[in-house]
Amino acid sequence: MSYAPSIPDAYRQAGIYVGRILKGEKPGDLPVMLPTKFEFVINLNTAKALGFEVPPTLLARADEVIE
């Protein structure tokens, strides 16, 4: 299982920073932006190899399930 910030969303936020800098804002004046979107991924192959059984309710909450 993995619960981490969304990589595409991080690139989008980086693009927003670049746009603001190109419009003339000073990088030191920009606020620190925290991730706003997270992804929950479950790898069923690894879970089965380790002998774990993942409950259906947890599978339903996952953004992505790798089989």
N, CA, C, O and CB atoms as a CASP TS submission, in Angstrom:
PFRMAT TS
TARGET T0000
AUTHOR 0000-0000-0000
METHOD Language model
MODEL 1
PARENT N/A
ATOM      1  N   MET     1       0.842  -1.167   0.000  1.00  0.00           N
ATOM      2  CA  MET     1       0.000   0.000   0.000  1.00  0.00           C
ATOM      3  C   MET     1       0.891   1.236   0.000  1.00  0.00           C
ATOM      4  O   MET     1       1.990   1.241   0.554  1.00  0.00           O
ATOM      5  CB  MET     1      -0.960  -0.005   1.212  1.00  0.00           C
ATOM      6  N   SER     2       0.386   2.267  -0.632  1.00  0.00           N
ATOM      7  CA  SER     2       1.079   3.539  -0.684  1.00  0.00           C
ATOM      8  C   SER     2       0.056   4.656  -0.604  1.00  0.00           C
ATOM      9  O   SER     2      -0.963   4.636  -1.294  1.00  0.00           O
ATOM     10  CB  SER     2       1.933   3.658  -1.965  1.00  0.00           C
ATOM     11  N   TYR     3       0.340   5.620   0.236  1.00  0.00           N
ATOM     12  CA  TYR     3      -0.495   6.820   0.332  1.00  0.00           C
ATOM     13  C   TYR     3       0.464   7.996   0.210  1.00  0.00           C
ATOM     14  O   TYR     3       1.210   8.295   1.143  1.00  0.00           O
ATOM     15  CB  TYR     3      -1.338   6.873   1.695  1.00  0.00           C
ATOM     16  N   ALA     4       0.444   8.661  -0.938  1.00  0.00           N
ATOM     17  CA  ALA     4       1.431   9.700  -1.209  1.00  0.00           C
ATOM     18  C   ALA     4       0.817  10.813  -2.058  1.00  0.00           C
ATOM     19  O   ALA     4      -0.251  10.643  -2.647  1.00  0.00           O
ATOM     20  CB  ALA     4       2.663   9.102  -1.917  1.00  0.00           C
ATOM     21  N   PRO     5       1.507  11.952  -2.111  1.00  0.00           N
ATOM     22  CA  PRO     5       1.015  13.044  -2.963  1.00  0.00           C
ATOM     23  C   PRO     5       0.953  12.616  -4.428  1.00  0.00           C
ATOM     24  O   PRO     5       1.764  11.808  -4.881  1.00  0.00           O
ATOM     25  CB  PRO     5       1.915  14.285  -2.817  1.00  0.00           C
ATOM     26  N   SER     6       0.008  13.151  -5.144  1.00  0.00           N
ATOM     27  CA  SER     6      -0.160  12.877  -6.564  1.00  0.00           C
ATOM     28  C   SER     6       0.956  13.557  -7.351  1.00  0.00           C
ATOM     29  O   SER     6       1.145  14.768  -7.234  1.00  0.00           O
ATOM     30  CB  SER     6      -1.548  13.355  -7.056  1.00  0.00           C
ATOM     31  N   ILE     7       1.699  12.788  -8.153  1.00  0.00           N
ATOM     32  CA  ILE     7       2.796  13.343  -8.946  1.00  0.00           C
ATOM     33  C   ILE     7       2.271  14.321 -10.009  1.00  0.00           C
ATOM     34  O   ILE     7       2.825  15.413 -10.142  1.00  0.00           O
ATOM     35  CB  ILE     7       3.596  12.207  -9.616  1.00  0.00           C
ATOM     36  N   PRO     8       1.218  13.966 -10.775  1.00  0.00           N
ATOM     37  CA  PRO     8       0.714  14.942 -11.753  1.00  0.00           C
ATOM     38  C   PRO     8       0.267  16.258 -11.108  1.00  0.00           C
ATOM     39  O   PRO     8       0.446  17.329 -11.688  1.00  0.00           O
ATOM     40  CB  PRO     8      -0.447  14.340 -12.526  1.00  0.00           C
ATOM     41  N   ASP     9      -0.309  16.177  -9.922  1.00  0.00           N
ATOM     42  CA  ASP     9      -0.732  17.391  -9.227  1.00  0.00           C
ATOM     43  C   ASP     9       0.480  18.215  -8.798  1.00  0.00           C
ATOM     44  O   ASP     9       0.430  19.445  -8.828  1.00  0.00           O
ATOM     45  CB  ASP     9      -1.597  17.039  -8.004  1.00  0.00           C
ATOM     46  N   ALA    10       1.565  17.553  -8.400  1.00  0.00           N
ATOM     47  CA  ALA    10       2.790  18.271  -8.019  1.00  0.00           C
ATOM     48  C   ALA    10       3.365  19.019  -9.221  1.00  0.00           C
ATOM     49  O   ALA    10       3.834  20.149  -9.082  1.00  0.00           O
ATOM     50  CB  ALA    10       3.845  17.288  -7.446  1.00  0.00           C
ATOM     51  N   TYR    11       3.331  18.395 -10.402  1.00  0.00           N
ATOM     52  CA  TYR    11       3.808  19.073 -11.616  1.00  0.00           C
ATOM     53  C   TYR    11       2.916  20.272 -11.948  1.00  0.00           C
ATOM     54  O   TYR    11       3.405  21.309 -12.397  1.00  0.00           O
ATOM     55  CB  TYR    11       3.845  18.086 -12.812  1.00  0.00           C
ATOM     56  N   ARG    12       1.618  20.129 -11.728  1.00  0.00           N
ATOM     57  CA  ARG    12       0.705  21.237 -11.981  1.00  0.00           C
ATOM     58  C   ARG    12       1.044  22.414 -11.070  1.00  0.00           C
ATOM     59  O   ARG    12       1.072  23.562 -11.512  1.00  0.00           O
ATOM     60  CB  ARG    12      -0.758  20.795 -11.773  1.00  0.00           C
ATOM     61  N   GLN    13       1.300  22.122  -9.798  1.00  0.00           N
ATOM     62  CA  GLN    13       1.650  23.182  -8.858  1.00  0.00           C
ATOM     63  C   GLN    13       2.977  23.829  -9.229  1.00  0.00           C
ATOM     64  O   GLN    13       3.138  25.042  -9.088  1.00  0.00           O
ATOM     65  CB  GLN    13       1.715  22.633  -7.437  1.00  0.00           C
ATOM     66  N   ALA    14       3.936  23.023  -9.705  1.00  0.00           N
ATOM     67  CA  ALA    14       5.220  23.582 -10.139  1.00  0.00           C
ATOM     68  C   ALA    14       5.005  24.525 -11.318  1.00  0.00           C
ATOM     69  O   ALA    14       5.652  25.568 -11.403  1.00  0.00           O
ATOM     70  CB  ALA    14       6.212  22.453 -10.523  1.00  0.00           C
ATOM     71  N   GLY    15       4.105  24.167 -12.224  1.00  0.00           N
ATOM     72  CA  GLY    15       3.793  25.031 -13.359  1.00  0.00           C
ATOM     73  C   GLY    15       3.194  26.355 -12.923  1.00  0.00           C
ATOM     74  O   GLY    15       3.472  27.397 -13.515  1.00  0.00           O
ATOM     75  N   ILE    16       2.376  26.309 -11.889  1.00  0.00           N
ATOM     76  CA  ILE    16       1.789  27.543 -11.352  1.00  0.00           C
ATOM     77  C   ILE    16       2.895  28.440 -10.793  1.00  0.00           C
ATOM     78  O   ILE    16       2.880  29.653 -11.004  1.00  0.00           O
ATOM     79  CB  ILE    16       0.737  27.221 -10.247  1.00  0.00           C
ATOM     80  N   TYR    17       3.858  27.840 -10.077  1.00  0.00           N
ATOM     81  CA  TYR    17       4.991  28.608  -9.548  1.00  0.00           C
ATOM     82  C   TYR    17       5.771  29.261 -10.681  1.00  0.00           C
ATOM     83  O   TYR    17       6.090  30.448 -10.611  1.00  0.00           O
ATOM     84  CB  TYR    17       5.921  27.703  -8.717  1.00  0.00           C
ATOM     85  N   VAL    18       6.082  28.495 -11.727  1.00  0.00           N
ATOM     86  CA  VAL    18       6.845  29.016 -12.859  1.00  0.00           C
ATOM     87  C   VAL    18       6.095  30.169 -13.510  1.00  0.00           C
ATOM     88  O   VAL    18       6.692  31.192 -13.846  1.00  0.00           O
ATOM     89  CB  VAL    18       7.121  27.904 -13.889  1.00  0.00           C
ATOM     90  N   GLY    19       4.796  30.007 -13.687  1.00  0.00           N
ATOM     91  CA  GLY    19       3.994  31.068 -14.279  1.00  0.00           C
ATOM     92  C   GLY    19       4.039  32.344 -13.467  1.00  0.00           C
ATOM     93  O   GLY    19       4.131  33.437 -14.027  1.00  0.00           O
ATOM     94  N   ARG    20       3.976  32.219 -12.165  1.00  0.00           N
ATOM     95  CA  ARG    20       4.011  33.407 -11.308  1.00  0.00           C
ATOM     96  C   ARG    20       5.373  34.086 -11.364  1.00  0.00           C
ATOM     97  O   ARG    20       5.458  35.314 -11.345  1.00  0.00           O
ATOM     98  CB  ARG    20       3.673  33.032  -9.861  1.00  0.00           C
ATOM     99  N   ILE    21       6.441  33.289 -11.434  1.00  0.00           N
ATOM    100  CA  ILE    21       7.797  33.845 -11.522  1.00  0.00           C
ATOM    101  C   ILE    21       7.981  34.555 -12.866  1.00  0.00           C
ATOM    102  O   ILE    21       8.560  35.640 -12.927  1.00  0.00           O
ATOM    103  CB  ILE    21       8.867  32.724 -11.347  1.00  0.00           C
ATOM    104  N   LEU    22       7.486  33.936 -13.938  1.00  0.00           N
ATOM    105  CA  LEU    22       7.608  34.554 -15.267  1.00  0.00           C
ATOM    106  C   LEU    22       6.795  35.843 -15.379  1.00  0.00           C
ATOM    107  O   LEU    22       7.102  36.701 -16.207  1.00  0.00           O
ATOM    108  CB  LEU    22       7.159  33.571 -16.347  1.00  0.00           C
ATOM    109  N   LYS    23       5.770  35.982 -14.557  1.00  0.00           N
ATOM    110  CA  LYS    23       4.972  37.217 -14.554  1.00  0.00           C
ATOM    111  C   LYS    23       5.612  38.310 -13.702  1.00  0.00           C
ATOM    112  O   LYS    23       5.090  39.422 -13.622  1.00  0.00           O
ATOM    113  CB  LYS    23       3.562  36.931 -14.045  1.00  0.00           C
ATOM    114  N   GLY    24       6.749  37.993 -13.059  1.00  0.00           N
ATOM    115  CA  GLY    24       7.495  39.027 -12.345  1.00  0.00           C
ATOM    116  C   GLY    24       7.546  38.901 -10.840  1.00  0.00           C
ATOM    117  O   GLY    24       8.197  39.719 -10.190  1.00  0.00           O
ATOM    118  N   GLU    25       6.892  37.919 -10.259  1.00  0.00           N
ATOM    119  CA  GLU    25       6.950  37.773  -8.798  1.00  0.00           C
ATOM    120  C   GLU    25       8.319  37.241  -8.388  1.00  0.00           C
ATOM    121  O   GLU    25       8.944  36.475  -9.122  1.00  0.00           O
ATOM    122  CB  GLU    25       5.826  36.827  -8.288  1.00  0.00           C
ATOM    123  N   LYS    26       8.769  37.649  -7.227  1.00  0.00           N
ATOM    124  CA  LYS    26      10.055  37.180  -6.715  1.00  0.00           C
ATOM    125  C   LYS    26       9.860  35.794  -6.099  1.00  0.00           C
ATOM    126  O   LYS    26       8.915  35.585  -5.338  1.00  0.00           O
ATOM    127  CB  LYS    26      10.645  38.182  -5.665  1.00  0.00           C
ATOM    128  N   PRO    27      10.746  34.845  -6.421  1.00  0.00           N
ATOM    129  CA  PRO    27      10.612  33.494  -5.858  1.00  0.00           C
ATOM    130  C   PRO    27      10.580  33.470  -4.336  1.00  0.00           C
ATOM    131  O   PRO    27       9.890  32.641  -3.744  1.00  0.00           O
ATOM    132  CB  PRO    27      11.744  32.630  -6.339  1.00  0.00           C
ATOM    133  N   GLY    28      11.318  34.368  -3.699  1.00  0.00           N
ATOM    134  CA  GLY    28      11.345  34.421  -2.241  1.00  0.00           C
ATOM    135  C   GLY    28      10.038  34.888  -1.623  1.00  0.00           C
ATOM    136  O   GLY    28       9.784  34.653  -0.442  1.00  0.00           O
ATOM    137  N   ASP    29       9.209  35.550  -2.419  1.00  0.00           N
ATOM    138  CA  ASP    29       7.928  36.054  -1.917  1.00  0.00           C
ATOM    139  C   ASP    29       6.791  35.048  -2.087  1.00  0.00           C
ATOM    140  O   ASP    29       5.702  35.253  -1.552  1.00  0.00           O
ATOM    141  CB  ASP    29       7.570  37.344  -2.625  1.00  0.00           C
ATOM    142  N   LEU    30       7.032  33.970  -2.821  1.00  0.00           N
ATOM    143  CA  LEU    30       5.977  32.979  -3.063  1.00  0.00           C
ATOM    144  C   LEU    30       5.790  32.092  -1.829  1.00  0.00           C
ATOM    145  O   LEU    30       6.767  31.720  -1.179  1.00  0.00           O
ATOM    146  CB  LEU    30       6.316  32.110  -4.304  1.00  0.00           C
ATOM    147  N   PRO    31       4.563  31.760  -1.511  1.00  0.00           N
ATOM    148  CA  PRO    31       4.317  30.890  -0.353  1.00  0.00           C
ATOM    149  C   PRO    31       4.707  29.448  -0.655  1.00  0.00           C
ATOM    150  O   PRO    31       4.743  29.031  -1.813  1.00  0.00           O
ATOM    151  CB  PRO    31       2.839  30.955   0.064  1.00  0.00           C
ATOM    152  N   VAL    32       4.993  28.709   0.380  1.00  0.00           N
ATOM    153  CA  VAL    32       5.266  27.284   0.235  1.00  0.00           C
ATOM    154  C   VAL    32       3.921  26.581   0.072  1.00  0.00           C
ATOM    155  O   VAL    32       3.030  26.714   0.911  1.00  0.00           O
ATOM    156  CB  VAL    32       6.073  26.714   1.470  1.00  0.00           C
ATOM    157  N   MET    33       3.791  25.833  -1.022  1.00  0.00           N
ATOM    158  CA  MET    33       2.531  25.139  -1.285  1.00  0.00           C
ATOM    159  C   MET    33       2.666  23.677  -0.869  1.00  0.00           C
ATOM    160  O   MET    33       3.626  23.003  -1.243  1.00  0.00           O
ATOM    161  CB  MET    33       2.135  25.250  -2.787  1.00  0.00           C
ATOM    162  N   LEU    34       1.718  23.204  -0.109  1.00  0.00           N
ATOM    163  CA  LEU    34       1.697  21.807   0.306  1.00  0.00           C
ATOM    164  C   LEU    34       0.850  21.003  -0.671  1.00  0.00           C
ATOM    165  O   LEU    34      -0.022  21.557  -1.341  1.00  0.00           O
ATOM    166  CB  LEU    34       1.153  21.666   1.751  1.00  0.00           C
ATOM    167  N   PRO    35       1.101  19.704  -0.756  1.00  0.00           N
ATOM    168  CA  PRO    35       0.272  18.876  -1.647  1.00  0.00           C
ATOM    169  C   PRO    35      -1.201  18.963  -1.249  1.00  0.00           C
ATOM    170  O   PRO    35      -1.543  19.040  -0.069  1.00  0.00           O
ATOM    171  CB  PRO    35       0.745  17.402  -1.615  1.00  0.00           C
ATOM    172  N   THR    36      -2.059  18.950  -2.264  1.00  0.00           N
ATOM    173  CA  THR    36      -3.489  19.028  -1.996  1.00  0.00           C
ATOM    174  C   THR    36      -4.218  17.757  -2.395  1.00  0.00           C
ATOM    175  O   THR    36      -5.341  17.517  -1.950  1.00  0.00           O
ATOM    176  CB  THR    36      -4.087  20.206  -2.720  1.00  0.00           C
ATOM    177  N   LYS    37      -3.588  16.941  -3.231  1.00  0.00           N
ATOM    178  CA  LYS    37      -4.213  15.710  -3.682  1.00  0.00           C
ATOM    179  C   LYS    37      -3.294  14.536  -3.373  1.00  0.00           C
ATOM    180  O   LYS    37      -2.102  14.575  -3.676  1.00  0.00           O
ATOM    181  CB  LYS    37      -4.535  15.774  -5.193  1.00  0.00           C
ATOM    182  N   PHE    38      -3.850  13.503  -2.775  1.00  0.00           N
ATOM    183  CA  PHE    38      -3.091  12.309  -2.438  1.00  0.00           C
ATOM    184  C   PHE    38      -3.711  11.099  -3.129  1.00  0.00           C
ATOM    185  O   PHE    38      -4.907  11.081  -3.422  1.00  0.00           O
ATOM    186  CB  PHE    38      -3.043  12.101  -0.907  1.00  0.00           C
ATOM    187  N   GLU    39      -2.878  10.086  -3.386  1.00  0.00           N
ATOM    188  CA  GLU    39      -3.353   8.859  -4.021  1.00  0.00           C
ATOM    189  C   GLU    39      -3.089   7.668  -3.098  1.00  0.00           C
ATOM    190  O   GLU    39      -2.041   7.575  -2.459  1.00  0.00           O
ATOM    191  CB  GLU    39      -2.664   8.648  -5.399  1.00  0.00           C
ATOM    192  N   PHE    40      -4.054   6.772  -3.047  1.00  0.00           N
ATOM    193  CA  PHE    40      -3.947   5.556  -2.256  1.00  0.00           C
ATOM    194  C   PHE    40      -3.897   4.382  -3.233  1.00  0.00           C
ATOM    195  O   PHE    40      -4.867   4.112  -3.942  1.00  0.00           O
ATOM    196  CB  PHE    40      -5.147   5.416  -1.242  1.00  0.00           C
ATOM    197  N   VAL    41      -2.759   3.688  -3.263  1.00  0.00           N
ATOM    198  CA  VAL    41      -2.541   2.598  -4.211  1.00  0.00           C
ATOM    199  C   VAL    41      -2.285   1.308  -3.442  1.00  0.00           C
ATOM    200  O   VAL    41      -1.534   1.299  -2.467  1.00  0.00           O
ATOM    201  CB  VAL    41      -1.356   2.915  -5.164  1.00  0.00           C
ATOM    202  N   ILE    42      -2.912   0.217  -3.884  1.00  0.00           N
ATOM    203  CA  ILE    42      -2.719  -1.098  -3.264  1.00  0.00           C
ATOM    204  C   ILE    42      -2.183  -2.056  -4.324  1.00  0.00           C
ATOM    205  O   ILE    42      -2.748  -2.163  -5.412  1.00  0.00           O
ATOM    206  CB  ILE    42      -4.057  -1.639  -2.643  1.00  0.00           C
ATOM    207  N   ASN    43      -1.094  -2.752  -4.005  1.00  0.00           N
ATOM    208  CA  ASN    43      -0.518  -3.754  -4.887  1.00  0.00           C
ATOM    209  C   ASN    43      -0.950  -5.125  -4.357  1.00  0.00           C
ATOM    210  O   ASN    43      -0.409  -5.617  -3.366  1.00  0.00           O
ATOM    211  CB  ASN    43       1.058  -3.626  -4.963  1.00  0.00           C
ATOM    212  N   LEU    44      -1.934  -5.732  -5.032  1.00  0.00           N
ATOM    213  CA  LEU    44      -2.473  -7.017  -4.571  1.00  0.00           C
ATOM    214  C   LEU    44      -1.486  -8.159  -4.743  1.00  0.00           C
ATOM    215  O   LEU    44      -1.486  -9.092  -3.940  1.00  0.00           O
ATOM    216  CB  LEU    44      -3.748  -7.341  -5.315  1.00  0.00           C
ATOM    217  N   ASN    45      -0.640  -8.110  -5.776  1.00  0.00           N
ATOM    218  CA  ASN    45       0.349  -9.167  -5.974  1.00  0.00           C
ATOM    219  C   ASN    45       1.299  -9.255  -4.778  1.00  0.00           C
ATOM    220  O   ASN    45       1.587 -10.345  -4.284  1.00  0.00           O
ATOM    221  CB  ASN    45       1.144  -8.921  -7.267  1.00  0.00           C
ATOM    222  N   THR    46       1.773  -8.120  -4.325  1.00  0.00           N
ATOM    223  CA  THR    46       2.680  -8.093  -3.173  1.00  0.00           C
ATOM    224  C   THR    46       1.952  -8.515  -1.905  1.00  0.00           C
ATOM    225  O   THR    46       2.512  -9.242  -1.085  1.00  0.00           O
ATOM    226  CB  THR    46       3.285  -6.691  -2.992  1.00  0.00           C
ATOM    227  N   ALA    47       0.722  -8.072  -1.735  1.00  0.00           N
ATOM    228  CA  ALA    47      -0.049  -8.442  -0.546  1.00  0.00           C
ATOM    229  C   ALA    47      -0.236  -9.959  -0.487  1.00  0.00           C
ATOM    230  O   ALA    47      -0.077 -10.566   0.572  1.00  0.00           O
ATOM    231  CB  ALA    47      -1.424  -7.730  -0.544  1.00  0.00           C
ATOM    232  N   LYS    48      -0.575 -10.569  -1.627  1.00  0.00           N
ATOM    233  CA  LYS    48      -0.758 -12.027  -1.656  1.00  0.00           C
ATOM    234  C   LYS    48       0.549 -12.753  -1.409  1.00  0.00           C
ATOM    235  O   LYS    48       0.564 -13.772  -0.719  1.00  0.00           O
ATOM    236  CB  LYS    48      -1.348 -12.467  -2.993  1.00  0.00           C
ATOM    237  N   ALA    49       1.663 -12.244  -1.966  1.00  0.00           N
ATOM    238  CA  ALA    49       2.971 -12.861  -1.762  1.00  0.00           C
ATOM    239  C   ALA    49       3.386 -12.830  -0.297  1.00  0.00           C
ATOM    240  O   ALA    49       4.075 -13.735   0.175  1.00  0.00           O
ATOM    241  CB  ALA    49       4.020 -12.162  -2.612  1.00  0.00           C
ATOM    242  N   LEU    50       2.971 -11.797   0.418  1.00  0.00           N
ATOM    243  CA  LEU    50       3.299 -11.672   1.840  1.00  0.00           C
ATOM    244  C   LEU    50       2.273 -12.361   2.742  1.00  0.00           C
ATOM    245  O   LEU    50       2.452 -12.432   3.958  1.00  0.00           O
ATOM    246  CB  LEU    50       3.403 -10.207   2.217  1.00  0.00           C
ATOM    247  N   GLY    51       1.208 -12.861   2.140  1.00  0.00           N
ATOM    248  CA  GLY    51       0.192 -13.565   2.912  1.00  0.00           C
ATOM    249  C   GLY    51      -0.867 -12.671   3.524  1.00  0.00           C
ATOM    250  O   GLY    51      -1.575 -13.092   4.439  1.00  0.00           O
ATOM    251  N   PHE    52      -0.989 -11.448   3.040  1.00  0.00           N
ATOM    252  CA  PHE    52      -2.001 -10.531   3.546  1.00  0.00           C
ATOM    253  C   PHE    52      -3.264 -10.637   2.707  1.00  0.00           C
ATOM    254  O   PHE    52      -3.206 -10.792   1.488  1.00  0.00           O
ATOM    255  CB  PHE    52      -1.476  -9.085   3.549  1.00  0.00           C
ATOM    256  N   GLU    53      -4.396 -10.553   3.373  1.00  0.00           N
ATOM    257  CA  GLU    53      -5.666 -10.493   2.660  1.00  0.00           C
ATOM    258  C   GLU    53      -6.221  -9.089   2.851  1.00  0.00           C
ATOM    259  O   GLU    53      -6.424  -8.634   3.977  1.00  0.00           O
ATOM    260  CB  GLU    53      -6.678 -11.589   3.172  1.00  0.00           C
ATOM    261  N   VAL    54      -6.462  -8.417   1.746  1.00  0.00           N
ATOM    262  CA  VAL    54      -6.926  -7.034   1.793  1.00  0.00           C
ATOM    263  C   VAL    54      -8.455  -7.033   1.806  1.00  0.00           C
ATOM    264  O   VAL    54      -9.074  -7.577   0.892  1.00  0.00           O
ATOM    265  CB  VAL    54      -6.374  -6.212   0.582  1.00  0.00           C
ATOM    266  N   PRO    55      -9.070  -6.436   2.817  1.00  0.00           N
ATOM    267  CA  PRO    55     -10.533  -6.408   2.902  1.00  0.00           C
ATOM    268  C   PRO    55     -11.153  -5.633   1.731  1.00  0.00           C
ATOM    269  O   PRO    55     -10.564  -4.666   1.247  1.00  0.00           O
ATOM    270  CB  PRO    55     -10.972  -5.782   4.235  1.00  0.00           C
ATOM    271  N   PRO    56     -12.325  -6.051   1.283  1.00  0.00           N
ATOM    272  CA  PRO    56     -12.993  -5.367   0.170  1.00  0.00           C
ATOM    273  C   PRO    56     -13.285  -3.892   0.452  1.00  0.00           C
ATOM    274  O   PRO    56     -13.283  -3.070  -0.465  1.00  0.00           O
ATOM    275  CB  PRO    56     -14.283  -6.075  -0.155  1.00  0.00           C
ATOM    276  N   THR    57     -13.532  -3.562   1.707  1.00  0.00           N
ATOM    277  CA  THR    57     -13.809  -2.159   2.037  1.00  0.00           C
ATOM    278  C   THR    57     -12.571  -1.292   1.807  1.00  0.00           C
ATOM    279  O   THR    57     -12.694  -0.135   1.404  1.00  0.00           O
ATOM    280  CB  THR    57     -14.280  -2.031   3.500  1.00  0.00           C
ATOM    281  N   LEU    58     -11.385  -1.840   2.058  1.00  0.00           N
ATOM    282  CA  LEU    58     -10.144  -1.108   1.820  1.00  0.00           C
ATOM    283  C   LEU    58      -9.876  -0.995   0.322  1.00  0.00           C
ATOM    284  O   LEU    58      -9.416   0.043  -0.154  1.00  0.00           O
ATOM    285  CB  LEU    58      -8.962  -1.801   2.528  1.00  0.00           C
ATOM    286  N   LEU    59     -10.164  -2.066  -0.419  1.00  0.00           N
ATOM    287  CA  LEU    59     -10.010  -2.022  -1.878  1.00  0.00           C
ATOM    288  C   LEU    59     -10.919  -0.973  -2.494  1.00  0.00           C
ATOM    289  O   LEU    59     -10.544  -0.316  -3.466  1.00  0.00           O
ATOM    290  CB  LEU    59     -10.307  -3.394  -2.492  1.00  0.00           C
ATOM    291  N   ALA    60     -12.115  -0.810  -1.934  1.00  0.00           N
ATOM    292  CA  ALA    60     -13.065   0.163  -2.468  1.00  0.00           C
ATOM    293  C   ALA    60     -12.573   1.602  -2.272  1.00  0.00           C
ATOM    294  O   ALA    60     -12.932   2.487  -3.048  1.00  0.00           O
ATOM    295  CB  ALA    60     -14.428  -0.017  -1.801  1.00  0.00           C
ATOM    296  N   ARG    61     -11.760   1.836  -1.251  1.00  0.00           N
ATOM    297  CA  ARG    61     -11.267   3.176  -0.981  1.00  0.00           C
ATOM    298  C   ARG    61     -10.026   3.528  -1.801  1.00  0.00           C
ATOM    299  O   ARG    61      -9.654   4.699  -1.882  1.00  0.00           O
ATOM    300  CB  ARG    61     -10.962   3.316   0.482  1.00  0.00           C
ATOM    301  N   ALA    62      -9.385   2.535  -2.407  1.00  0.00           N
ATOM    302  CA  ALA    62      -8.138   2.781  -3.132  1.00  0.00           C
ATOM    303  C   ALA    62      -8.404   3.545  -4.432  1.00  0.00           C
ATOM    304  O   ALA    62      -9.407   3.320  -5.110  1.00  0.00           O
ATOM    305  CB  ALA    62      -7.422   1.451  -3.434  1.00  0.00           C
ATOM    306  N   ASP    63      -7.481   4.452  -4.761  1.00  0.00           N
ATOM    307  CA  ASP    63      -7.552   5.157  -6.040  1.00  0.00           C
ATOM    308  C   ASP    63      -7.094   4.263  -7.184  1.00  0.00           C
ATOM    309  O   ASP    63      -7.559   4.398  -8.316  1.00  0.00           O
ATOM    310  CB  ASP    63      -6.703   6.430  -5.996  1.00  0.00           C
ATOM    311  N   GLU    64      -6.177   3.348  -6.877  1.00  0.00           N
ATOM    312  CA  GLU    64      -5.647   2.424  -7.895  1.00  0.00           C
ATOM    313  C   GLU    64      -5.336   1.093  -7.229  1.00  0.00           C
ATOM    314  O   GLU    64      -4.804   1.056  -6.120  1.00  0.00           O
ATOM    315  CB  GLU    64      -4.368   3.008  -8.589  1.00  0.00           C
ATOM    316  N   VAL    65      -5.670  -0.005  -7.913  1.00  0.00           N
ATOM    317  CA  VAL    65      -5.359  -1.347  -7.423  1.00  0.00           C
ATOM    318  C   VAL    65      -4.524  -2.022  -8.497  1.00  0.00           C
ATOM    319  O   VAL    65      -4.951  -2.143  -9.645  1.00  0.00           O
ATOM    320  CB  VAL    65      -6.666  -2.178  -7.095  1.00  0.00           C
ATOM    321  N   ILE    66      -3.329  -2.462  -8.116  1.00  0.00           N
ATOM    322  CA  ILE    66      -2.435  -3.156  -9.042  1.00  0.00           C
ATOM    323  C   ILE    66      -2.579  -4.648  -8.802  1.00  0.00           C
ATOM    324  O   ILE    66      -2.386  -5.129  -7.686  1.00  0.00           O
ATOM    325  CB  ILE    66      -0.948  -2.697  -8.862  1.00  0.00           C
ATOM    326  N   GLU    67      -2.921  -5.379  -9.864  1.00  0.00           N
ATOM    327  CA  GLU    67      -3.100  -6.827  -9.709  1.00  0.00           C
ATOM    328  C   GLU    67      -1.995  -7.578 -10.388  1.00  0.00           C
ATOM    329  O   GLU    67      -1.979  -8.809 -10.362  1.00  0.00           O
ATOM    330  CB  GLU    67      -4.439  -7.272 -10.264  1.00  0.00           C
TER
END
